[in-house]
Amino acid sequence: MFLPVAFIALLTAVALAAHRTVPSGRDVAWLAGPDFDDPARPDHREALEVCERYLSRHARHRLVGGVFGVLFAAVVGVRWYGTVTVGIGSGNPLADLLFCAVAGVIIGALSAETFRLGSGRSEQRTASLTPRHVDAGKPRLVLARSLALIALTCGLAAAATGHGVIPVATALVVALPVVVAERVHVAIVTRPRPAMTDRAVLLDTRLRSFAASSVSYLELAAAALMLGWTVSEIQGVNTVVAIGQFVVVVACLIVAVVSLRRAAPQPPRNVAHDLTLSGEPSRT
């Protein structure tokens, strides 16, 4: 009974999410910024089209990643474990709908930025001393790296103290999205630009600002999942430690979901509802 209901819920969620793969005019204007606010001008219209394609790609990749994650958890859970679960620590992470859905959205969103991983050595470039004003989300990156390190330390400590190797194995598996996010973030901030006009540089800076900030939230979400699952897999502890585990797991789940929401390819809700939005399109 559970699987048919879950399948119907999944189809409903996909239908609703698919509607968001087409960015609204507000989303596009927010990303492009006030320097490209006149669709009647050819250069402005071209910039808005670039932003629209960019946001659409992000939304599609997130949707496909999330759907794939849910289907993966359902297949693995039924085939290898005889059941599927929902929530950190209630089963195996590879058979958990929530974990795989969140991880799928993370990896899907990161895949939308993997075009930056190419070196682009064949492109013509120009040297410039102009600094890049990119919101790299450094505080979030530091927090994400810290959570990932804590998770790995907890896993190793559990193995060293006789609590099994499952926690450290879980940490290593769930660390994959964190590593991918770190690599993509570096590429966003440091990848050389080809030769382009001043206005194209301005648009490129805005796209990088959004991407860097968004990926930093994704890395934080992945690191939170990594810590939550690692801690939840530590067995054979006393009551006090078990309570601490529960608190950590719930906190990590909240951080992951909130961070994932903040990384969405759309303006925050507190942004004014007009089409001439100012400032960098960051997620802060």
PLY file of the C-alpha trace (Angstrom):
ply
format ascii 1.0
element vertex 284
property float x
property float y
property float z
element edge 283
property int vertex1
property int vertex2
end_header
0.00 0.00 0.00
2.86 2.36 0.82
4.52 2.26 -2.61
1.38 3.14 -4.64
0.65 6.06 -2.33
4.29 7.19 -2.51
4.20 6.90 -6.32
1.06 9.04 -6.54
2.61 11.60 -4.19
5.76 11.61 -6.30
3.81 12.24 -9.52
1.94 15.09 -7.84
5.17 16.64 -6.57
6.78 16.31 -10.01
3.80 17.99 -11.68
3.95 20.89 -9.25
7.72 21.20 -9.47
7.71 21.05 -13.27
5.75 24.28 -13.28
8.73 26.00 -11.65
11.15 24.91 -14.38
9.95 27.91 -16.40
11.29 30.99 -14.58
9.00 33.95 -14.13
9.80 37.44 -15.37
10.51 38.44 -11.77
13.06 35.64 -11.41
14.83 36.62 -14.63
14.84 40.32 -13.80
16.21 39.63 -10.33
19.11 37.63 -11.73
19.88 40.03 -14.60
19.71 43.10 -12.36
18.81 46.73 -13.09
21.51 47.08 -15.76
19.42 44.92 -18.13
15.91 46.13 -17.41
14.79 47.21 -20.90
13.64 44.23 -23.03
13.20 46.58 -26.00
16.97 46.95 -26.31
18.64 44.03 -28.16
21.56 43.73 -25.73
19.20 43.77 -22.73
16.90 41.22 -24.34
19.82 38.92 -25.06
21.01 39.16 -21.46
17.52 38.37 -20.16
17.35 35.33 -22.46
20.69 34.12 -21.10
19.40 34.46 -17.54
16.17 32.68 -18.43
18.02 29.71 -19.93
20.37 29.62 -16.93
17.52 29.53 -14.39
15.59 26.98 -16.45
18.62 24.69 -16.53
19.00 24.94 -12.76
15.32 24.16 -12.16
15.29 21.20 -14.57
18.43 19.67 -13.12
17.13 20.01 -9.55
13.80 18.42 -10.51
15.38 15.52 -12.39
17.89 14.95 -9.59
15.18 14.88 -6.93
12.96 12.49 -8.90
15.90 10.20 -9.63
16.84 10.23 -5.93
13.35 9.17 -4.86
13.17 6.41 -7.48
16.66 5.22 -6.52
15.69 4.98 -2.84
12.47 3.13 -3.69
14.24 0.57 -5.90
17.16 0.01 -3.51
14.87 -0.16 -0.49
12.46 -2.68 -1.96
15.11 -4.76 -3.75
17.78 -5.02 -1.04
16.15 -4.06 2.27
12.51 -4.97 1.78
11.34 -1.50 2.84
11.86 2.19 2.33
12.17 4.81 5.06
11.73 8.55 5.46
14.07 10.43 7.80
17.69 10.41 8.93
18.64 7.37 11.00
15.48 5.30 10.49
17.18 2.91 8.06
19.86 2.80 5.41
20.47 6.17 3.72
20.41 4.57 0.27
16.86 3.33 0.97
15.62 6.56 2.54
13.28 8.66 0.38
14.09 11.93 2.14
17.86 11.54 2.04
17.96 10.39 -1.59
15.54 13.13 -2.65
17.63 15.84 -0.99
20.89 14.35 -2.23
19.41 14.06 -5.72
18.38 17.71 -5.76
21.85 18.68 -4.55
23.65 16.67 -7.21
21.17 17.82 -9.86
21.74 21.46 -8.97
25.49 20.94 -8.99
25.28 19.28 -12.42
23.76 22.49 -13.75
27.08 24.18 -12.96
29.45 21.49 -14.22
29.89 23.31 -17.53
32.30 25.52 -15.60
34.61 22.58 -14.95
36.02 22.72 -18.48
39.30 24.54 -18.88
38.26 26.48 -21.95
41.91 26.71 -23.04
41.04 27.17 -26.67
39.08 30.33 -26.01
40.59 33.76 -26.57
41.27 35.58 -23.31
42.44 38.96 -22.16
44.45 39.80 -19.06
42.72 41.99 -16.47
43.61 43.28 -13.02
39.98 44.09 -12.20
38.97 42.18 -9.07
36.02 39.81 -9.25
33.23 40.76 -6.89
31.76 37.30 -6.40
29.76 36.34 -3.34
31.59 33.14 -2.51
29.52 32.39 0.60
32.70 31.93 2.63
31.02 31.60 6.06
28.80 28.81 4.72
31.76 27.08 3.12
33.70 27.17 6.40
30.69 25.76 8.25
30.16 23.05 5.61
33.80 21.97 5.72
33.70 21.93 9.51
30.57 19.74 9.56
32.12 17.35 7.05
35.31 17.11 9.12
33.31 16.52 12.30
31.33 13.78 10.55
34.46 12.01 9.38
36.02 12.36 12.84
32.92 10.90 14.47
32.97 7.97 12.07
36.64 7.23 12.70
36.16 7.60 16.46
33.24 5.16 16.38
35.33 2.62 14.49
38.28 3.06 16.87
36.12 2.59 19.98
34.41 -0.60 18.84
31.14 0.86 17.55
31.58 -0.60 14.08
32.73 0.69 10.71
29.26 1.58 9.42
29.46 5.22 10.63
32.75 5.91 8.84
31.53 4.08 5.73
28.37 6.20 5.79
30.44 9.37 6.12
32.57 8.43 3.12
29.51 7.66 0.96
27.59 10.81 1.88
30.74 12.92 1.43
30.44 12.61 -2.36
28.03 15.57 -2.79
30.27 17.67 -0.52
33.33 16.96 -2.65
31.44 17.71 -5.87
30.11 20.97 -4.44
33.59 22.03 -3.37
35.01 21.37 -6.83
32.19 23.20 -8.61
32.47 26.20 -6.26
36.18 26.56 -7.00
35.45 26.43 -10.72
32.76 29.12 -10.43
35.04 31.55 -8.62
38.34 30.91 -10.39
37.54 29.79 -13.96
39.11 32.27 -16.42
36.83 34.41 -18.54
37.10 34.52 -22.31
37.46 37.90 -23.95
34.12 39.72 -23.61
32.57 43.17 -23.49
32.20 45.17 -20.29
28.45 44.50 -20.16
29.01 40.80 -20.72
31.50 40.84 -17.83
28.84 42.50 -15.69
26.32 39.77 -16.51
28.91 37.04 -16.00
29.71 38.45 -12.55
26.04 38.37 -11.56
25.66 34.77 -12.75
28.78 33.74 -10.86
27.58 35.57 -7.76
24.33 33.64 -7.74
26.05 30.34 -8.59
28.74 30.69 -5.93
26.25 31.56 -3.22
23.81 28.83 -4.31
26.49 26.13 -4.40
27.74 27.17 -0.96
24.23 26.50 0.38
24.18 23.17 -1.42
27.52 22.21 0.09
26.21 23.13 3.54
23.11 20.97 2.96
25.26 18.03 1.87
27.60 18.42 4.85
24.65 18.55 7.24
23.29 15.32 5.77
26.75 13.79 6.05
26.99 14.60 9.75
23.40 13.61 10.52
23.68 10.19 8.90
27.12 9.48 10.37
25.95 10.26 13.90
22.73 8.28 13.45
24.66 5.13 12.51
26.70 5.03 15.74
25.26 2.11 17.71
25.65 0.77 21.23
25.61 4.11 23.10
24.06 5.03 26.44
20.83 6.97 26.91
22.48 10.37 27.27
24.46 9.93 24.06
21.35 8.62 22.30
19.48 11.81 23.19
22.40 13.83 21.85
22.28 11.80 18.65
18.59 12.59 18.21
19.18 16.33 18.69
22.07 16.34 16.22
20.09 14.40 13.61
17.08 16.73 13.81
19.29 19.83 13.70
21.18 18.50 10.67
17.95 17.73 8.86
16.65 21.24 9.48
19.92 22.79 8.28
19.88 20.63 5.13
16.30 21.48 4.18
16.66 25.22 4.89
19.96 25.39 2.99
18.44 23.56 0.04
15.56 26.04 -0.02
17.96 29.00 0.12
19.87 27.60 -2.88
16.77 27.60 -5.10
17.09 29.33 -8.51
14.69 32.12 -7.61
14.79 35.32 -5.56
14.22 35.11 -1.80
10.68 35.87 -0.68
11.75 39.07 1.04
12.84 40.60 -2.29
10.49 43.28 -3.59
8.06 42.13 -6.28
9.22 44.42 -9.04
11.16 43.81 -12.22
13.96 46.27 -11.53
15.77 44.70 -8.63
19.06 46.09 -7.42
22.09 44.53 -5.78
23.89 41.25 -6.33
21.63 38.22 -6.82
23.08 36.41 -3.82
21.24 34.08 -1.48
22.21 35.96 1.68
0 1
1 2
2 3
3 4
4 5
5 6
6 7
7 8
8 9
9 10
10 11
11 12
12 13
13 14
14 15
15 16
16 17
17 18
18 19
19 20
20 21
21 22
22 23
23 24
24 25
25 26
26 27
27 28
28 29
29 30
30 31
31 32
32 33
33 34
34 35
35 36
36 37
37 38
38 39
39 40
40 41
41 42
42 43
43 44
44 45
45 46
46 47
47 48
48 49
49 50
50 51
51 52
52 53
53 54
54 55
55 56
56 57
57 58
58 59
59 60
60 61
61 62
62 63
63 64
64 65
65 66
66 67
67 68
68 69
69 70
70 71
71 72
72 73
73 74
74 75
75 76
76 77
77 78
78 79
79 80
80 81
81 82
82 83
83 84
84 85
85 86
86 87
87 88
88 89
89 90
90 91
91 92
92 93
93 94
94 95
95 96
96 97
97 98
98 99
99 100
100 101
101 102
102 103
103 104
104 105
105 106
106 107
107 108
108 109
109 110
110 111
111 112
112 113
113 114
114 115
115 116
116 117
117 118
118 119
119 120
120 121
121 122
122 123
123 124
124 125
125 126
126 127
127 128
128 129
129 130
130 131
131 132
132 133
133 134
134 135
135 136
136 137
137 138
138 139
139 140
140 141
141 142
142 143
143 144
144 145
145 146
146 147
147 148
148 149
149 150
150 151
151 152
152 153
153 154
154 155
155 156
156 157
157 158
158 159
159 160
160 161
161 162
162 163
163 164
164 165
165 166
166 167
167 168
168 169
169 170
170 171
171 172
172 173
173 174
174 175
175 176
176 177
177 178
178 179
179 180
180 181
181 182
182 183
183 184
184 185
185 186
186 187
187 188
188 189
189 190
190 191
191 192
192 193
193 194
194 195
195 196
196 197
197 198
198 199
199 200
200 201
201 202
202 203
203 204
204 205
205 206
206 207
207 208
208 209
209 210
210 211
211 212
212 213
213 214
214 215
215 216
216 217
217 218
218 219
219 220
220 221
221 222
222 223
223 224
224 225
225 226
226 227
227 228
228 229
229 230
230 231
231 232
232 233
233 234
234 235
235 236
236 237
237 238
238 239
239 240
240 241
241 242
242 243
243 244
244 245
245 246
246 247
247 248
248 249
249 250
250 251
251 252
252 253
253 254
254 255
255 256
256 257
257 258
258 259
259 260
260 261
261 262
262 263
263 264
264 265
265 266
266 267
267 268
268 269
269 270
270 271
271 272
272 273
273 274
274 275
275 276
276 277
277 278
278 279
279 280
280 281
281 282
282 283
